[in-house]
């Protein structure tokens, strides 16, 4: 004999529990709008739901979403997943609803009037809307961005053709016409080209680590390549520096290790001359076609932290890891000078997280000089150049160089979370 409660009673019990919990968050959270404006990281998930205008009871939210979307979506989680991962499946009502955070409408308010009110609030930058924007998670912001793009495309299609896409193939085709595109250098690599740098290793590394040199060298290069599980440091593999869908670049990396026995840290000019000679000799070769010719990378003794000499090193206590990126065509202001009047010596420290990511993009685009990248690095920790991805905009990034002479503020995830992009969240599962 079953003692399970009927569905109606279970739903009633769930409603009572969730509504009581929701009210407790309201009663104990203080002024949530003020907190969202001044300290959004302090709001937990439930308090964020309140700021976004969510239903107290999730069952009511699911019913509302199913009603608005004619049953194509039955929960906020389903709609959120579609907006973030398969936005071409969104309908016009689904787009509008997601842009409005799937929130509970006011009395007598239909979807269109709620959507128009949302647009006005964004245009006026009301206190409530600024608070909402502060508490939206990154995947919610990206989903709303996708919904806006798809909504505009659907409305244009309806206006021009008098109808909407009738099948998933047409919907996907429409999205492909309007979706954000990767930078051109990423296109080239994904379409078949290899890419990379010429790499040099200085003699002083052996002096620093002695008999442990090869073990330490293997360890550091594994970190550089991102091969060690949990210590992946390639720009397209980890944290804030990852490039959206950058894992597609993994198999396209080419490393050309220079055969140069005179790579001393006291003679950077010799490495430049060697690279220039190699570049000239191999100008028609296949290797040169895959290697950047305006930059080479140097692994020097200062790049490899002394802590790696200890077999029991703690990876979390290592200093920021970097390599040197060198401009092969830089010349000192005078034969005896090692740097110019600003201290620039034709090279810059680059975070190993960024080398094969945004740094490669910066040097491929060649819009800025190496010195401009160096100037930005002087504002960063340990004078290391890095570049963070913009979480809401795939394939976009913070400026490569200083903006008006000021350091660019890097995005950081809220307390207790490593990354809020959906891709990273899924990777953690």
C-alpha positions in Angstrom: 0.0 0.0 0.0 1.5 3.3 -1.1 1.7 6.1 1.5 2.9 8.7 -1.1 1.0 12.0 -1.0 -1.1 12.9 -4.0 0.5 15.3 -6.5 -1.8 18.2 -5.5 -0.7 17.8 -1.8 3.0 17.5 -2.7 2.7 20.6 -4.8 1.0 22.5 -2.0 3.7 21.4 0.5 6.4 22.5 -1.9 4.7 25.9 -2.4 4.5 26.5 1.3 8.1 25.6 1.8 9.5 27.7 -1.1 7.3 30.7 -0.3 8.3 30.7 3.3 12.0 30.5 2.3 11.5 33.3 -0.2 10.0 35.5 2.5 12.8 34.7 4.9 15.3 35.9 2.3 13.3 39.1 1.9 13.0 39.7 5.7 16.7 38.9 6.5 18.5 40.2 3.5 18.2 43.9 4.3 17.9 46.4 1.4 18.7 44.0 -1.5 18.6 46.7 -4.1 21.2 48.7 -2.2 23.3 45.7 -1.7 23.1 44.7 -5.3 24.3 48.2 -6.3 27.2 48.4 -3.8 28.2 44.8 -3.1 26.6 42.4 -5.5 28.9 39.5 -4.6 27.4 39.4 -1.2 24.0 38.2 -2.5 23.4 34.5 -2.6 21.4 32.8 -5.3 18.0 33.3 -3.5 18.6 37.0 -2.9 19.6 37.4 -6.6 16.3 35.8 -7.6 14.4 38.4 -5.5 16.3 41.3 -7.2 15.5 39.8 -10.6 11.8 39.6 -9.8 11.5 35.8 -9.8 8.4 33.9 -8.7 8.5 32.8 -5.0 7.4 29.3 -6.0 9.3 27.6 -8.8 6.2 25.7 -9.9 4.4 29.0 -10.7 7.5 30.1 -12.7 7.5 26.9 -14.7 3.7 27.2 -15.4 4.2 30.8 -16.6 7.1 29.9 -18.9 5.2 27.0 -20.4 2.1 29.2 -21.0 4.1 32.0 -22.7 6.1 29.6 -24.9 3.2 27.3 -25.7 4.8 24.4 -23.8 8.1 24.4 -25.7 9.9 25.2 -22.5 8.7 24.1 -19.0 11.2 25.7 -16.7 13.7 28.6 -16.4 16.6 26.2 -16.5 15.4 24.8 -19.8 15.1 28.3 -21.3 18.4 29.4 -19.8 20.1 26.4 -21.4 18.6 27.1 -24.8 19.5 30.8 -24.7 23.1 30.0 -23.8 23.7 27.0 -26.0 21.2 26.8 -28.8 19.8 30.3 -29.2 18.5 29.5 -32.8 15.7 27.5 -31.1 14.4 30.6 -29.4 11.0 31.9 -30.4 10.0 35.6 -30.3 8.0 35.1 -27.0 10.9 33.1 -25.5 13.4 35.8 -26.4 11.3 38.5 -24.8 10.7 36.4 -21.7 14.4 35.7 -21.2 15.4 39.3 -21.7 13.0 40.0 -18.9 14.7 37.5 -16.7 11.6 35.2 -16.8 10.3 37.3 -14.0 6.8 37.5 -12.5 4.7 40.0 -14.4 2.9 42.8 -12.6 -0.9 42.5 -12.2 -2.5 42.9 -15.6 0.8 42.9 -17.4 1.2 40.8 -20.5 4.6 39.7 -22.1 4.8 42.6 -24.6 4.1 45.3 -22.0 6.6 43.7 -19.6 9.2 43.6 -22.4 8.5 47.3 -23.3 8.9 48.2 -19.6 12.2 46.3 -19.6 13.5 48.3 -22.5 12.5 51.6 -20.9 14.2 50.6 -17.7 17.4 49.8 -19.5 17.2 53.0 -21.5 16.7 55.1 -18.4 19.1 53.0 -16.4 16.8 52.9 -13.4 18.0 51.9 -10.0 16.2 48.6 -10.2 17.7 47.7 -13.6 21.2 48.6 -12.5 20.7 46.3 -9.5 19.4 43.5 -11.8 22.4 43.8 -14.1 24.8 43.6 -11.2 23.3 40.3 -9.9 22.9 38.5 -13.2 25.4 35.7 -13.7 27.6 35.6 -16.7 25.7 32.9 -18.5 22.5 34.9 -17.9 24.0 37.9 -19.4 25.2 35.9 -22.4 21.8 34.3 -22.8 20.1 37.7 -22.8 22.6 38.9 -25.4 21.8 35.9 -27.6 18.1 36.4 -27.1 18.4 40.1 -28.2 20.3 39.0 -31.3 17.9 36.3 -32.2 14.8 38.4 -31.5 16.1 41.1 -33.9 16.7 38.5 -36.5 13.3 36.9 -36.1 11.6 40.3 -36.3 13.5 41.2 -39.4 12.6 37.9 -41.0 9.0 38.3 -40.2 8.9 41.8 -41.6 10.8 41.0 -44.8 9.5 37.5 -45.6 6.2 37.7 -43.9 6.9 34.5 -42.0 9.2 32.9 -39.5 11.6 29.9 -40.0 9.6 26.8 -40.3 12.2 24.2 -39.3 15.3 23.8 -37.2 17.6 24.0 -40.2 16.2 27.4 -41.2 16.4 28.6 -37.6 20.1 27.5 -37.4 20.8 29.2 -40.7 19.3 32.4 -39.5 21.4 32.3 -36.3 24.5 31.6 -38.3 24.0 34.9 -40.2 23.8 37.0 -37.1 25.9 35.3 -34.4 29.1 36.8 -33.0 32.1 35.8 -35.1 35.6 35.0 -33.9 38.6 37.3 -34.9 40.1 36.7 -38.3 43.3 35.1 -36.9 41.2 32.5 -35.2 39.3 31.8 -38.4 42.5 31.1 -40.2 43.7 28.6 -37.6 40.4 26.8 -37.4 40.2 26.6 -41.2 43.4 24.6 -41.4 46.5 26.7 -40.6 48.9 25.8 -37.8 50.2 28.5 -35.6 52.9 29.3 -33.0 56.2 30.9 -32.3 59.9 30.2 -32.5 61.1 29.2 -29.1 64.6 29.8 -27.5 66.0 28.3 -24.2 68.8 30.1 -22.5 72.0 28.5 -21.2 71.5 30.0 -17.7 68.6 27.6 -16.9 71.1 24.8 -16.5 73.3 27.0 -14.2 70.3 27.7 -12.0 69.0 24.2 -11.5 72.1 22.0 -12.0 71.4 18.3 -12.0 67.7 18.9 -11.7 67.6 20.9 -14.9 65.9 18.4 -17.1 63.3 17.4 -14.5 62.5 21.1 -13.9 62.5 21.9 -17.6 60.1 19.1 -18.4 57.8 20.2 -15.5 57.8 23.9 -16.7 57.2 23.0 -20.4 54.3 20.8 -19.4 52.8 23.7 -17.5 53.5 25.9 -20.6 51.7 23.4 -22.8 48.9 22.8 -20.3 49.4 19.1 -20.3 49.3 18.5 -16.6 45.8 17.9 -15.3 44.7 20.7 -13.1 47.5 22.9 -14.1 46.5 23.8 -17.6 47.9 27.2 -18.3 47.4 27.7 -22.1 45.4 30.8 -22.8 42.6 28.9 -24.4 42.2 26.4 -21.6 41.9 28.1 -18.3 40.2 30.8 -16.2 39.6 34.3 -17.4 42.1 34.1 -20.2 40.3 31.3 -22.1 39.1 32.0 -25.6 35.6 30.9 -26.4 35.8 27.5 -28.2 39.5 27.9 -28.1 40.0 24.2 -27.4 39.7 23.9 -31.2 43.1 25.4 -31.5 44.8 22.7 -29.4 45.8 20.5 -32.2 47.0 23.4 -34.4 49.8 24.6 -32.2 53.3 24.3 -33.7 56.5 24.8 -31.6 59.7 25.5 -33.5 62.6 25.1 -31.1 65.5 27.2 -32.3 68.8 25.3 -32.8 71.1 28.0 -31.2 73.9 27.1 -28.8 74.7 30.7 -27.9 71.4 31.7 -26.3 72.8 33.7 -23.3 70.8 36.1 -21.3 73.6 38.6 -21.5 73.3 38.8 -25.3 69.7 39.2 -26.4 71.0 40.8 -29.6 72.6 37.5 -30.6 69.2 35.7 -30.4 67.7 38.5 -32.5 70.4 38.0 -35.1 69.9 34.3 -35.1 66.1 34.6 -35.5 66.5 37.2 -38.3 68.9 34.8 -40.2 66.6 31.9 -39.7 63.6 34.0 -40.9 65.5 35.0 -44.0 66.8 31.5 -44.8 63.4 29.8 -44.3 61.4 32.6 -46.0 59.8 30.2 -48.4 59.6 27.2 -46.1 56.5 25.6 -44.6 57.7 26.2 -41.1 57.8 29.9 -41.5 54.2 29.9 -42.9 53.0 28.7 -39.5 55.3 30.7 -37.2 54.9 34.4 -36.3 57.8 36.4 -37.8 57.5 39.5 -35.7 58.0 37.8 -32.4 59.9 35.0 -30.8 59.7 33.5 -27.3 62.5 33.0 -24.9 62.6 30.7 -21.8 65.1 32.3 -19.5 66.2 31.3 -16.0 64.1 34.0 -14.4 61.0 32.6 -16.1 61.3 29.3 -14.2 60.6 29.8 -10.4 63.1 28.3 -8.0 60.2 26.4 -6.3 60.1 23.9 -9.1 63.5 22.7 -8.0 61.8 21.2 -5.0 60.0 17.9 -5.8 57.4 18.7 -3.1 56.5 22.1 -4.5 53.0 23.5 -4.0 51.5 24.5 -7.3 49.2 27.0 -5.6 52.2 28.8 -4.1 54.0 29.4 -7.4 54.5 33.0 -8.5 52.8 34.1 -11.8 54.4 32.2 -14.6 55.7 33.9 -17.8 58.0 33.8 -20.7 59.8 36.6 -22.6 58.3 37.7 -25.9 61.0 39.4 -28.0 60.7 41.9 -30.9 63.4 40.6 -33.4 63.6 43.9 -35.2 64.0 46.2 -32.2 67.2 48.2 -32.0 68.6 50.0 -29.0 68.9 53.8 -29.3 72.7 53.6 -29.3 75.2 50.7 -29.6 76.0 50.8 -25.9 72.4 51.0 -24.7 70.5 48.0 -23.4 67.1 49.8 -23.3 65.5 53.1 -24.4 64.9 56.0 -22.1 61.7 54.4 -20.8 63.5 51.2 -19.8 62.1 49.2 -22.7 64.6 46.7 -24.0 62.7 45.2 -27.0 61.0 42.5 -25.0 58.1 41.9 -22.6 57.1 39.3 -20.0 53.9 37.5 -21.1 51.8 35.3 -18.9 52.0 31.7 -20.1 48.2 31.6 -20.0 48.1 34.2 -22.7 50.9 33.2 -25.1 48.9 31.0 -27.4 45.7 33.0 -26.9 45.3 36.7 -26.9 49.0 37.5 -27.1 49.3 35.6 -30.3 46.2 37.5 -31.6 47.8 40.8 -30.6 51.0 40.1 -32.5 49.2 38.5 -35.5 47.0 41.6 -35.8 50.2 43.7 -35.5 48.1 46.8 -34.7 50.2 47.7 -31.7 54.0 47.7 -31.1 55.7 45.5 -28.6 56.5 48.6 -26.6 52.8 49.4 -26.3 52.2 45.9 -24.9 55.2 46.4 -22.6 53.7 49.7 -21.3 50.6 47.8 -20.3 52.6 45.1 -18.6 54.3 47.7 -16.4 50.9 48.3 -14.7 50.3 44.6 -14.0 51.6 42.3 -11.3 55.3 41.6 -11.7 55.2 43.6 -15.0 53.6 40.6 -16.8 51.4 41.2 -19.9 48.1 39.4 -19.8 44.8 39.9 -21.5 41.4 38.7 -20.1 38.5 37.6 -22.2 35.2 39.5 -21.9 32.8 36.9 -20.5 29.6 38.2 -22.1 31.2 38.6 -25.5 32.6 35.5 -27.1 36.0 36.1 -28.8 36.3 39.5 -27.3 38.9 40.7 -24.8 40.0 43.7 -22.8 42.3 46.1 -24.7 45.7 44.8 -25.6 47.3 48.1 -24.5 46.7 50.8 -22.0 43.7 53.0 -22.5 44.4 56.7 -21.9 47.5 55.6 -19.9 45.4 53.7 -17.4 45.5 50.1 -16.4 42.5 48.1 -17.7 40.5 46.7 -14.9 40.3 42.9 -15.2 37.1 41.0 -14.6 37.1 38.9 -11.5 34.5 36.3 -10.5 32.4 36.7 -7.4 33.8 35.4 -4.1 33.9 31.6 -4.0 33.6 31.0 -7.7 36.5 30.5 -10.1 34.6 31.4 -13.2 31.0 32.1 -14.1 30.9 31.4 -17.9 28.7 28.4 -18.7 31.6 26.6 -20.5 33.8 26.7 -17.5 30.9 25.7 -15.3 30.3 22.7 -17.4 34.0 21.8 -17.3 33.8 21.7 -13.6 31.1 19.0 -13.6 
